[in-house]
Amino acid sequence: MLESHNRWTDERGPVTVNGLYKTELISRRGPWRTMDQVELATAEWVQWWNERRLHSACRDIPPVEFEAAYYRALVEGEEVA
C-alpha cells in the first residue's frame, strides 16, 4: 500500500490476521445476536491467538510458552536463538 508520503507499507500481516479472525470466529460461530456476544468472543479469540495457538515460528509451541522459555534461557545464561 502506498501511504501519503510515497512510503510503501506492508499490511499483509494484519490483513491475514483479520481474515483468519473473520473466517475462524465471525463466520463459523455466527449469526451473532448482540454486539456483546461479538465482543466477548473476540476477546476469547485474541487470547487464544496470543497465548495458546501453536505457531510454527515458535517451534510449534504456543507463543506464551516460547516467550517464557526465552526469558528462562536468558536468566540461566544460555544462548538464545
C-alpha positions as CSV (number, residue, x, y, z in Angstrom):
1,M,0.0,0.0,0.0
2,L,1.3,3.5,-0.9
3,E,1.0,5.9,2.0
4,S,0.6,9.6,1.7
5,H,4.3,10.5,1.7
6,N,5.1,8.0,-1.0
7,R,6.2,5.4,1.5
8,W,5.3,1.7,1.0
9,T,3.9,-0.2,3.9
10,D,3.4,-3.9,4.2
11,E,0.0,-4.7,5.5
12,R,-0.1,-8.4,4.7
13,G,0.3,-9.4,8.4
14,P,-2.7,-7.5,9.8
15,V,-4.8,-8.4,6.7
16,T,-4.0,-12.1,7.2
17,V,-4.9,-12.0,10.9
18,N,-8.1,-10.1,10.2
19,G,-9.0,-12.6,7.5
20,L,-8.4,-15.5,9.9
21,Y,-10.4,-13.8,12.6
22,K,-13.3,-13.3,10.3
23,T,-13.2,-16.9,8.9
24,E,-12.5,-18.7,12.1
25,L,-14.7,-16.8,14.5
26,I,-17.2,-14.4,12.9
27,S,-18.3,-16.6,10.0
28,R,-18.2,-20.0,11.8
29,R,-19.8,-19.0,15.1
30,G,-22.4,-16.6,13.8
31,P,-25.1,-15.4,13.5
32,W,-24.5,-13.0,16.3
33,R,-27.5,-11.7,18.2
34,T,-25.7,-8.8,20.1
35,M,-22.6,-6.8,20.0
36,D,-21.8,-8.0,23.5
37,Q,-21.6,-11.6,22.1
38,V,-19.2,-10.5,19.4
39,E,-17.0,-8.5,21.9
40,L,-16.7,-11.4,24.3
41,A,-16.0,-13.9,21.5
42,T,-13.4,-11.6,20.1
43,A,-11.6,-11.2,23.5
44,E,-11.5,-15.0,23.8
45,W,-10.2,-15.4,20.2
46,V,-7.5,-12.8,20.8
47,Q,-6.4,-14.5,24.0
48,W,-6.2,-17.8,22.1
49,W,-4.3,-16.2,19.2
50,N,-1.7,-14.5,21.5
51,E,-1.3,-17.3,24.1
52,R,-2.4,-20.7,23.1
53,R,-2.2,-21.3,19.4
54,L,0.6,-23.4,18.0
55,H,3.0,-21.2,16.0
56,S,5.5,-22.6,13.5
57,A,7.9,-19.7,14.1
58,C,7.9,-20.6,17.8
59,R,8.9,-24.2,17.2
60,D,5.2,-25.3,17.2
61,I,4.6,-24.3,20.8
62,P,2.2,-21.5,22.0
63,P,3.8,-18.0,21.9
64,V,3.4,-17.6,25.7
65,E,5.4,-20.8,26.3
66,F,8.0,-19.8,23.8
67,E,8.4,-16.4,25.5
68,A,8.7,-18.0,28.9
69,A,11.4,-20.3,27.6
70,Y,13.2,-17.4,26.1
71,Y,13.4,-15.4,29.3
72,R,14.2,-18.5,31.3
73,A,17.2,-19.1,29.0
74,L,18.3,-15.5,29.4
75,V,18.3,-15.8,33.2
76,E,20.1,-19.1,33.1
77,G,22.8,-17.7,30.8
78,E,22.0,-19.9,27.9
79,E,22.4,-18.8,24.3
80,V,19.1,-17.6,22.9
81,A,18.3,-18.1,19.3
